[in-house]
Amino acid sequence: MRLAWLMGLPLAAQQVDLGYRWNANLRGSLDTYRGIVNLGEGPRLLGFQYNAGTRLRATAGGWGGDPSAWFKADGEWANVHMRLDHRDTAYFNAMPSYANPLLDRGVFLNQRAFDTRRRFTDLFFEFGGRSWKPYAAWTRDGGDGRGVTTFVSDGNEYPVANTLDDATHNVRGGVEWNTKRGHLTLEQGGLFIQDDQRVFTGTRNEGNRASLFLGRRLVLNELLQTYNVTGRSLYSRAAAALRPAEWLDLSGNFLFSQPRTSIDYRQNNRGLFVDLDALVFADQQSLRWLAASKQPHTTANGHMEVRPNGKLTISESLYTDRFHSASSWDRLVWNQNQQQLDVVFRPQASLALRGGHRYSWADGRTRTALFPGGPGQSRRHTWMAGFNLRLKPKWNVFGDLESARSSQVLFRSSLGDFDRLRLRARCELLSNLSLQFNFGVLDNQNPPQFGAFELKQRQAAASIEWRHKRGNFSVDYARFSTRSNLDYTVPELLRRDRSVFRDDGHSVNAFFDLVLPKQAALTVGGSSYRSAGSRPSHFHQPQGRVSIPIHPRVYATAEYRWFGFSQPFFLFETFRSHQFMAGLRLLR
Amino acid sequence: MHASPRWTLLLLLVALPHPLQGQEKKEEEFQMPASCASCHEEVVKSFGGNRHHRSRNSCGACHTNVQAHSESGDPNDVKTGDGKTCLTCHASHPGRARGGHERSQVTCSDCHSQHGKHTVNDSCSRCHSATVAEFRRPYNHPLASVKCADCHNPHGRTLSNSFAATSANEPGCVKCHAPQRGPFTFEHAPVKQEGCASCHEPHGSVNPRMLNRAQVHLQCLECHSNTTAGAQPGSALPAFHNLRDTRFRNCTTCHVKVHGSHVSRYLLR
């Protein structure tokens, strides 16, 4: 506060939203509710705005326990530009139907559950003027919490508690150089990684195996398992753009990094275990594992754009991404390349036609024999065509078509031979009425030698937005459709079966904002999602808000929200929740 | 669900009116030519909160033919700068040429407000409404704290599929999902080669953990199948994986380090 006063900044926020939320009548699965909504009871700082022009601006929201909280600020002082971004996100996931091998025995325990918080902070400083801009930044991403995981031994696996604690610091600095003919950025940075996990139990645990193993019960009595991962990565980046002539642009990027990690793994467990390789029983196991890995990684691209006249643009770009992940035990090599030619022709100022060709090829290799097919490769040709029509007043229509054919694909579920169409239109019918349409289709049909992967996805969306001095109205509707077929072999029977996935979803989102007399305001609306298919889902979120002035600078606010979720195949995950919130909005 | 009283208290202290409030200093007014300000008062007001008002403190820096426009009053006379005008200063997007926005002739002003207080309109949904609707599926990335630009680079790309490359030459996903970064002693190849989207729907899904398939074992078996052995990588499961037993239909219960392991070749620990 003293610093702000010394700099002559206003000392009060422009807007503060405070509230208290009651979570009434929550019925159904609390774990599912927390995994999807996770809004709790209690006082909250819902919103905060501070604005002193370009010198300092700050916003915040969600503080007090909401799953998504943030604080952002940016400002300028004496040719120093600062940005601060801090986020605090709760990550809770304990869906009873997921990772639950005991579901058929009526046990609703997720064995891969998390209750963690992730905190992300990014601080950026930029110095100097228009030509030279040195900059420096520090980013920290960290998470901590607890969860449930499984300790896996031969013949049985045991759900146990674990704790998680990781943090990554990213420190970087560089300089930007801008001229009228070009641009150059040079950057050097470093990542510093730490990841600690601890798994422990001191109580008898019979695990997921229901039957005896060779007449004996496999059991875990004590366990201490610790992971300590440390690592670092020094990286360099260069980006350049040059316009040697008015008809020619050249640009390129180069990135190189070499992350390294080392691990110290310790495991001590007591009980009764079996070693399937030697087929012997043991009542105690100890393991310590030290390993190190590195991954030199180079990414580069280059681009040339030629404009022989005002109507024609020809561009050519090359891209490569290559790394190998190497440890004393394993090795993964990856080289991916892409070459693309684009031609844009503008017969009129309002119309652009474009076409192009993209060739991408990649090679992946491993040292181990886990991939029976040997090196994985992909080779794909893609032809592209499209148009963009901009008509006055504010009609904008966009179309894009891609057709790809592959001679090799990397994985059975990779896209190989596909056609993709996208159409998009935006229209400002009136100065206060706008419409938007979206349509997209992806049709992939891989030939049998690639696994005959079939994937059809469709998206269609339409929205209307109407603005009026007495209120706004917006509604959008979207429909999604996914159909996927891919054969696989049932391992114990060596019989062919088919993996089928279907999803037909409808999403509606509508809001009315009404300006009431005496500066009161009312908002009603919400969103609804309903789908059928392999995992039918219903998720509805109606809500209403009202704000009433009780003083020229103080508004009373109230909000009601309802969350309803169900998946008919998993009725034990259904939940419903009524939420009320009352609060104050303070204006300066 | 857990309260954070320290942060709440700190922000409340900052937010409350202060007794020294009367000593505040007024924001320096932007000096706009009088002939422009007389008609474009709203623009002048909002321009004061924009970084451009310091670096480009003249309308003619971006607009041309201003003199003719001020004499005729005809809005068609003044030439508004297009994307090329912006790039004379903002040349620092060399990857832009490879992005879809450039190919679709999306101009700077389609997303950015040159005069307003907020430089970025957060206007992705104006065109990508179907994508925004995907976030209304039950399992999603929370849009309250995750922004489109956290994962996508609207100005271009250095990696394929428009994912924003973080400075450390990594896919944008690991910016938040750090434990999945690696490098691991034993990598799960698709994670590094085809990215997270080979198993996850990054915007939203009807399946837990935002998976592409409703059942975990089908997600895995689509690659780990020997129906076309020799054509693509992906090991076949051994016969003791009895899929009639729910223990084996929940692959990630045993293969807990499915994104890569430092210890186990089979990603078991």
Interface residues (C-beta under 8 A of the other chain):
Chain A: M1 W5 G8 L9 P10 L11 A12 A13 V16 R34 G35 I36 N38 G40 G42 P43 L45 F48 Y50 N51 A52 G53 T54 R55 R57 A60 G61 G62 W63 G64 G65 P67 S68 A69 W70 F71 E76 H81 R87 D88 T89 A90 F92 N93 M95 S97 Y98 A99 N100 P101 L102 L103 D104 Q111 R112 R117 R118 F120 R130 A137 D141 G142 G143 T149 T150 F151 V152 E157 L164 D166 A167 T168 N170 R172 E176 N178 K180 G182 H183 T185 E187 G189 L191 I193 D195 N208 R209 Q225 Y227 V229 S233 Y235 R237 A239 A240 A241 D249 S251 G252 N253 L255 F256 S257 P259 R260 T261 I263 Y265 Q267 W289 A291 S293 K294 Q295 H297 T299 N301 H303 E305 S315 S317 Y319 D321 F323 S325 A326 S327 S328 W329 D330 L332 W334 Q336 Q338 Q340 D342 V344 A352 R354 G356 S360 A362 G364 T366 T368 L370 F371 P372 G373 G374 G376 G386 N388 R390 F398 D400 V409 L410 F411 R412 S413 S414 R424 R426 Q436 N438 G440 P448 Q449 F450 G451 F453 Q459 A460 A461 A462 S463 D476 A478 F480 S484 L486 D487 Y488 T489 V490 P491 E492 L494 R496 S499 F501 D503 G505 S507 N509 S527 Y529 S531 G533 S534 R535 P536 S537 F539 F565 Q567 L586 R588
Chain B: M1 H2 A3 S4 P5 W7 T8 L11 L12 L13 V14 A15 L16 P17 H18 L20 Q21 Q23 E24 K25 E27 E28 G48 G49 N50 R51 H53 R54 S55 T88 C89 A91 S92 H93 P94 G95 R96 A97 R98 R103 S104 Q105 K117 R126 C127 H128 S129 A130 V132 A133 E134 R136 R137 P138 Y139 P142 A144 S145 T158 L159 S160 A165 T166 S167 A168 N169 E170 K175 C176 A178 P179 R181 G182 P183 F184 T185 F186 E187 A189 P190 K192 Q193 E194 S198 V206 N207 P208 R209 N212 R213 A214 Q215 V216 L218 L221 E222 C223 H224 S225 N226 T227 T228 A229 G230 A231 Q232 P233 G234 S235 A236 L237 P238 A239 F240 H241 N242 L243 R244 D245 T246 R247 R249 N250 T252 T253 C254 V256 H262 V263 R265 L268 R269
